[in-house]
């Protein structure tokens, strides 16, 4: 019989989704800014167009994941806005992800009871 996931599991899942999207969005934005835009200036706009569209789609997914995590952690307005805007500045997603982790995620996860894990012999 499958058990329902506890609140700790849903927070952990939201954290994982946020981290994955933060890193993917950050990498794609770096590629756009440091590869795509210089190539566009050099006369090859296809890379900037394609990577720009990809970043736009991924940023929307990042916004949803970040918003869900901010609601699960009950963050105030300022950290939520910083977290949401981090995907618009190159390298900022990495910095904000570490800040959010140390300041909000780690204490929230430490305060939750550990879910029961099967014991392996």
C-alpha positions in Angstrom: 0.0 0.0 0.0 1.4 3.4 -1.0 1.6 6.0 1.7 0.8 9.6 1.1 3.8 11.9 1.1 4.2 14.0 4.3 4.7 17.8 4.4 8.5 17.3 4.6 8.5 15.3 1.4 6.5 17.9 -0.5 8.9 20.6 0.7 11.9 18.5 -0.3 10.3 17.9 -3.7 9.7 21.7 -4.1 13.3 22.3 -3.1 14.6 19.8 -5.7 12.5 21.3 -8.5 13.6 24.8 -7.5 17.3 23.9 -7.5 17.1 22.1 -10.8 15.3 25.0 -12.5 17.7 27.6 -10.9 20.7 25.8 -12.3 19.3 25.1 -15.7 17.9 28.7 -16.1 21.2 30.1 -14.9 23.3 28.1 -17.3 21.0 28.9 -20.3 21.1 32.7 -19.4 24.9 32.6 -19.2 25.0 30.9 -22.6 22.6 33.6 -24.0 24.5 36.5 -22.6 28.1 35.4 -23.2 27.7 33.3 -26.4 24.4 34.2 -28.0 24.5 38.0 -27.8 28.2 38.3 -29.0 27.3 36.0 -31.9 24.3 38.2 -32.7 26.5 41.3 -32.7 28.9 39.4 -35.0 26.0 38.8 -37.5 24.7 35.4 -36.4 21.4 36.0 -34.7 20.1 32.4 -34.8 21.8 31.3 -31.6 20.6 34.3 -29.6 17.1 33.8 -31.0 16.9 30.1 -30.2 18.6 30.4 -26.8 16.5 33.5 -25.9 13.3 31.6 -26.6 14.6 28.6 -24.6 15.5 30.9 -21.7 12.1 32.5 -21.8 10.3 29.2 -21.5 12.6 27.9 -18.8 12.3 31.2 -16.9 8.5 30.8 -16.7 9.0 27.2 -15.3 11.6 28.6 -12.9 9.1 31.3 -11.7 6.4 28.6 -11.0 8.9 26.4 -9.1 10.3 29.4 -7.1 6.8 30.6 -6.3 5.7 27.2 -5.1 8.8 26.9 -2.9 8.4 30.4 -1.5 4.8 29.6 -0.5 5.8 26.3 1.1 8.5 28.0 3.1 6.2 31.0 3.9 8.8 33.5 2.8 8.3 37.2 3.2 7.8 39.4 0.1 11.4 40.6 -0.2 13.1 37.1 -0.4 10.3 36.0 -2.7 10.9 38.8 -5.1 14.7 38.4 -5.0 14.2 34.7 -5.7 11.8 35.4 -8.6 14.0 38.0 -10.2 17.2 36.0 -9.9 16.6 34.4 -13.3 16.9 37.7 -15.1 20.6 38.5 -14.2 23.4 36.2 -15.3 25.0 34.2 -12.4 22.4 35.5 -9.9 20.4 32.3 -9.9 23.5 30.5 -8.4 24.1 33.1 -5.8 20.4 33.4 -4.7 20.0 29.6 -4.7 22.8 29.3 -2.2 21.5 32.2 -0.1 17.9 30.8 0.0 19.3 27.4 0.9 21.4 28.6 3.8 18.9 31.2 5.1 15.6 29.5 4.6 15.7 25.9 3.2 18.2 24.3 5.6 16.4 25.7 8.7 13.0 24.6 7.4 14.2 21.1 6.6 16.0 20.8 10.0 12.8 21.7 11.8 10.7 19.0 10.1 10.7 15.4 11.4 12.6 13.0 9.2 10.4 10.7 7.1 10.7 7.0 7.8 13.3 5.4 5.6 13.6 1.6 5.2 16.5 0.1 7.0 18.9 -1.8 4.8 20.9 -4.6 6.4 
